[in-house]
Amino acid sequence: MTTSQFNPRKAFATMAIAVAAAVSSFAATTTVAKAGTMTMNIAFKGASQRAVWQSVIDDFKKAHPDIDVKVSFVDEEAYKVQLPGWLSTVAPDVVNWHNGERMAYYARRGLFEDLSGDWKKNGWDSMYASTKESSTYNGKQYAAPTVYYSWGLFYRKDLFQKAGIASEPKTWDQLMDACKKLKAAGITPFAVGGRDAWTLAGWFDYLDLRLNGNAFHQKLMAGEVPYTDPRVKKVYTTWKQMLDDHEFIDNSLSYDLDAAQPFLFQGKAAMMLMGTFITGGFPASVKSNMSYFQFPIIDSNVPTAEDGPVESLHIPAKAKNKADAHTFLAFVESPEQGAKLAAGLGSLSANSKSPEPEDPISKIGFQILSNTKGGIAQFYDRDMTKEMADEGMKGMQQFVSDPSKLDAILAQLEQTRKRIYKK
């Protein structure tokens, strides 16, 4: 090589380009390896629910080792209180919540990400057809459904047998007759944890659905019916008769759900109106004695409706790592993960391609929801605006504390309805 052939400036430029390319390549590799951190807040109730969520997250980590997942598990009651603060300030990338009005409340305020693109891209329109309506607000989907579950009456088969109850009550008269037999045998008919006000809302829902039907129930939830309406009062007078007859455990407002369940487990109470999600917490010693039946018919002329609340995942609008959040939702919404979550949560997979449940109580719940002709409600505080639901459930606690104040409580609720809905 001669001096005239060597150009130091050109050589230096070539070397600089090569170094830059190498640095760029190294940086790209490092970025892929590092990826982002995806944060999640998950509400749970009981160790079994936390365990199944952890298992699903572990599966995701194996499938996506480049995504660093940081999850915070929060008890369900505390979660309800804290969620609005998270969504409006420093939001996690994924949260679990509920369909229906509860989802719409945040979608309306621009706090949930629009997931309509995920529905189309991932084939959710067909896999989640039955829960699409409750996942939708204003024509767009803001929820990724995971599971839904049945509500009905859990009962102790051995206590029914002891009291001489031959079969599961199908009608209200049969249920009231069973209550008389249980009390005669020294067994309280129903356990209820009224300190958790939503457990009382389950009783309101079913008495209203059985007496007045789902069309009326949804009008009431939408604030279109006065609380002084005779049909609403009939729900409460039916409930009052049960309270007057001592069908429920004493001092029920002193117990939350976790504290009320031992009345069943210890054989002090025979039944509990609740969702199938509690089955994961049944002790092995009583599990074989537990069964489940549909809330009895009160008026055969009213089409039979059920509560079938849908659980869901959401991406907050203020999330920082939305790309990985979308990846996580696509992973969890598969038939396999849907079935896994359902089994661990004592629920039914919202994914129509998931296998049917093997758990006996979940199978009964599946049959109840599959055969309902009168519609499926989301649940009292999921079908209604939060402010009205909170006031309504507070009224239920006041009613259970002193049923004689029924008229004053309904008058107060009516004033609240007018203020909130201005109708």
N, C-alpha and C positions, 0 to 999 in steps of 0.2 A: 504494500500500500504506500503510495507517495503522499507527500505533504499536501499536494494540490487536491488529492481525493478525500482527505480527512477534513470534515467541517465540524469543529468543536461545538458551535452553537446548535447545529442540527443534531449532533449526537446527544447533547444535553437535553434537548427538547424531546427526543425519542425516549430517553431514559425517564424523563419526568412523566411522560404519558404512560409508560409501563408501570411506574410506581403508583401513579394515580389509579390505574386500572386494578392493580393488586389491592390497594387500600379499599377501593370501591367494592371489589369482590369480597374482601374480608369483612367489610362492614355489612354487606348484604347477608353473608353467612351468619354473622353475629346476630343481626336483627331477627332472622328466621329462627335461630336457636333460642333467642331470648323471648321473642314474641311479647304479648302483653300480659298483664295480670287482670284476670276477670274476677270481680267481686260479686258475691251473692249473699242475700239475706233470706233465710228460710224459716218460716214459722212451723212449729211442731208442737204436738201434745203427746207426751209420753216417750219413753226410751225407744219403743219399737218404731215409731214414726221417724225419729231422728236417725235410727240405724239404716232404714231403707233409703232415705235420702242420701246418706253418706255412701252407701253402696252404689247408687246410681252415679254419684259424682266421681267415685273411684273408677267406675267403668269408663266414664268420659275422659278421665286423666290418662287411662291406658290407651284409649283411641286417639287422644290428642296430647301427647307428652310435651309438646311445645307450648301449651297454654297453661300458665300458672293460675290455679284456682284458689281463691281465698273465700271461704264460706263462714258466715256467722249464723249460728242456730239460735233462735229467739223463741221463748215460750209464747204460745199463740195469743194469750190475753195481752201480754206486754207488746207484742208485735202490732196488734190492732191500734194501739195507742201511738206507737212510734212511727208507723209507716208514713203518715202525712208529712212529718218532719224530714224523713229521708228523701222523699220524692221532691220536696220543694227546695232542698239545700244540696248536700253532698250525697248524690244518689248512688246506690250500688248498681251493678250492670244488669243483674237479674233479681227479681223478687217473685215469690209465690203469693197468690191472692185468690180471688173468687170471681166468677162470672156474674152476669146480670147487672143489677143496679150498682153493686159494689165496684165493678170494673168501670161502668159508665161514669161514676162519680169522678174518677181520676182522668178518664179519657176526655170528659167534658172540659176539664180544667187544663188540658194540654200537658198532663204529667205522665202519660203512658205513650210509648212509641206505637205508631201505626204498623201492624204486622200483616196487613193485607197482602203484601208481596210474598211473605213467607207462606201464607196459605196457598197462593197460586203455585209458587215455585216447588213446594214440598209435597203437593198432593193432599193437603189437609182438607180441601173442599169435600173430597169423597170419604177420607178416613174419619173425619170429625163432623160429618153432615148433621148428626143429631144435636150437636152442641154449638153449631155455627151461629144460630140465632142469639144465644145467650152470650156469645163471644163478640157480638157486633154492637157498635154504637154509631149511629148516624151513617150507616152504610159501609163502615170500615171495621175490620177486625183488630182488636187491641189485646186479645188473649190467645194463649196457646193452651188448650184444655189438657189436663193430665188425667184426672179421675173424676168420677161422680159416684154418689152413694145413695142408698135407699134409707128412708126413715121408717120405723115401725116399732112394734113392741117386743122387746127382749123379755124372756121369761125363764124361770127355773122349772124345768119339767118335773123334777122330784117334788117341788112344793105344790105344783098343780095336782099331782097324784095324791099327795098327803091330804090335800083339802077336798079331794073327791071331784075334781074338775076333769071331765072325761075327754074333752077336746078343746082345741084353740077356739076362742070366741070369734064368730064371724059377724055378729050383729051387736048393737049397743046393749040390748037387753041381756044377751048372753054374757057380755063383758061385766055388766053390773051384777049379774047373778054369780059370776066367778069371784067378784070382789067380796060379796056377802060370805061365800064359802071360805075364802081365805081369812077374812076377819074372824069368822067362827073358829078357825083353826089356830088363831093367835098370830097370824101373819099379816103384815101391812101390805095392801095390794101394790102400791107404787112407790118407788124411790124416785126422788127428783132433787137436783142440786140447784135450787132457786137463787143461790148467791150469784151464780152465772146466769144472768137474766135471760140469755138466749135459750136456756133449757126450758124456760116457761113459754117462750115464743113458739117452741115446737108444739106445745099443747094448744096454744091459740090457733096456729096454722091448721092443725088437724081437725079441731072442732069446727073451725070456719069452713074448711074444704068439705067436710062431711055434711054440715048443715046447709051451707049456702052455695057450694060449688066454686070451681076455680075462676070462672068469669067474674063473679062477684068479688072474690078474694083479690084478684088483680086490680079491679077498680078501686078497692079499698087501699091496696098498696100504693096506687098511683095518686091517692089523695082526692079521689072523685066521689067518695061516699062519706057522709057525716058519721062521726063516732056515736052520735045519739040515734042513729038508725036502729029500728027494732031488730033487724037481722044481726047487727053487731052485739046488741044487748043480749040476744038469745044465746050467742056463743058464751058470753060471760055468765049468764044464769045457769047454763048447763054445767059450766066449770064450777060455779058456786055450789051447786048441789053436791058435786064430788068432794069439795072442801068441807062442806057441812057434814057429810057422811064419813069424814076421816079416811078417805081413800088414799091419802098421801102420808108419807112419813112426817112426824111432828117436827116443827121448827125447820122446815125445808129451806128457808132463806139463810140458815146458818151454814149450809153446805154448798161447796162448788161441786162440779161434776166428779172430780177425783175423790172427794170426800163422801159423795153419795153412793158411788158404785159398791163400796164394801157392804152396804145394806143388802145388796143382791148376793154378793159373794159369801156372806155369813148367814144367808138364809133368813134374814129379818124382813126382807121385802121380796115380793115375787116377780114384779115387772118393772120395766123402765122404758119410757118412750125416748128413743135416741137413734142416731144415725149409725150405720154399720161400721163406721170408722173406729168405734171403741173396741171391736173384737180383738185387735192385736194386744190389748192390755189385759185380757181375761187370764186369770191364774189357771195353770194346768189342772189344778185340783177341782175346779168347777166347770171347766170348758165343756166337758161331755154332758153336763146337765143343762147347759144353756141352749135355748132355741129362740125362734123369732117368727112373728106373724104380722100380717097386714093390719093396720089400724081398722077396727071394725066399722061396718056400715051403720050410719045413724038413720039416714033417709034414703030408701032404695030408689027414689025418683031423682036423686042428685047424682050426676055422673061422677064416678070415682076418680079423684085426682090424688097425686102424691107429691111430697117434697123430694126432689132429686138434685141437690146442690152440686154444682160443677166447680172443681178446684182448677187452678190455672197458673201458668207462668207468664210473666210480663217483663218487658224491657222499659225501665224508666226513661222518659224523654231526656233527662239530664245525665244519663249514663255516659261514662267516658270511653268504655271499650265495647261499643255496640257490635263490632264485627264478630268478636268471639262470643258475644251474647247470642247473636243469631245462630252461630254454629252450635252452641249448647242447646238451644231450643230445638233445632232440627234433630239433634241426637236423642233428646228425651222424648220427642214426639213419635218415636218409632214404635211399632207394635210390641216389640220385645220389652223395651223399657216401660211402656205403658202397663204391660202385664205385671212386671216386677213391682212397680210402684203400687198398683192396685192391690196386689197380694199383701204387701207390707203395710198399707194404709187401711186395710179392711174395707176396700172399696171396689169399684168396677172400673176397668180401663175405659176412658172416653174414646179410645181408638177402636173403631169397628173391626179392624183386622187383628186385634189381640185375641188370644185364645180365651174361651169362657173360664170363669173362676172355678177353682176346685173346692174352695172353702164352702162348707154346707150353708152357712148363714149368708154369705155373698151370693150363692146360687138362688136362695129364696128372694133376696133383694133384687137380683137380676130379673126373676120372674115377675115380681111385683111391678117393677118399672116398665118391663116389656109389655105387660098386659093392661096397663092403665088406659082407660078410654077418656078420662076427663081432663087430661093435661098434666104437665109436670111443672111445679113451682120451684123457685130457687131457694126459698126459705125467707122467713119474715124480714130479717135485717139484711137480706141480699136483694129482695124485690122492691125495697123501699128506700127513699133517701135517708141518709145516715141520721140527720137531725130528728126526723119524725120517728125513725126506728128506735133511737135512744130514748126518746120521750115515751114511746109506746111500751117499751120493755120496762122502763121505770114505773109506769102505770101498772103493769102486770105484777111487779113486786109489791106495790102498794096494795093492790087488790088481794093478793095471796096473804099479805099481812093482816088485812081487815076487809073481808068480802062485803061487809055491810056498807062500805063507802063506794060501792060500785057506781051509782048514779053520779056522784061527785067526780069520780075519776074519769068517767066517760065525758062528762061536761068539760072537764079540764083538757082532755085529749082533743075534743072538738075545737076548743079555742086555739090550741096549738096547731091543729090541721089548717084552720083558716089563716093563721099567721104565716105558716110555711108555704102553703100552696096558693093562698089568696083566691080560693074558689068558694 
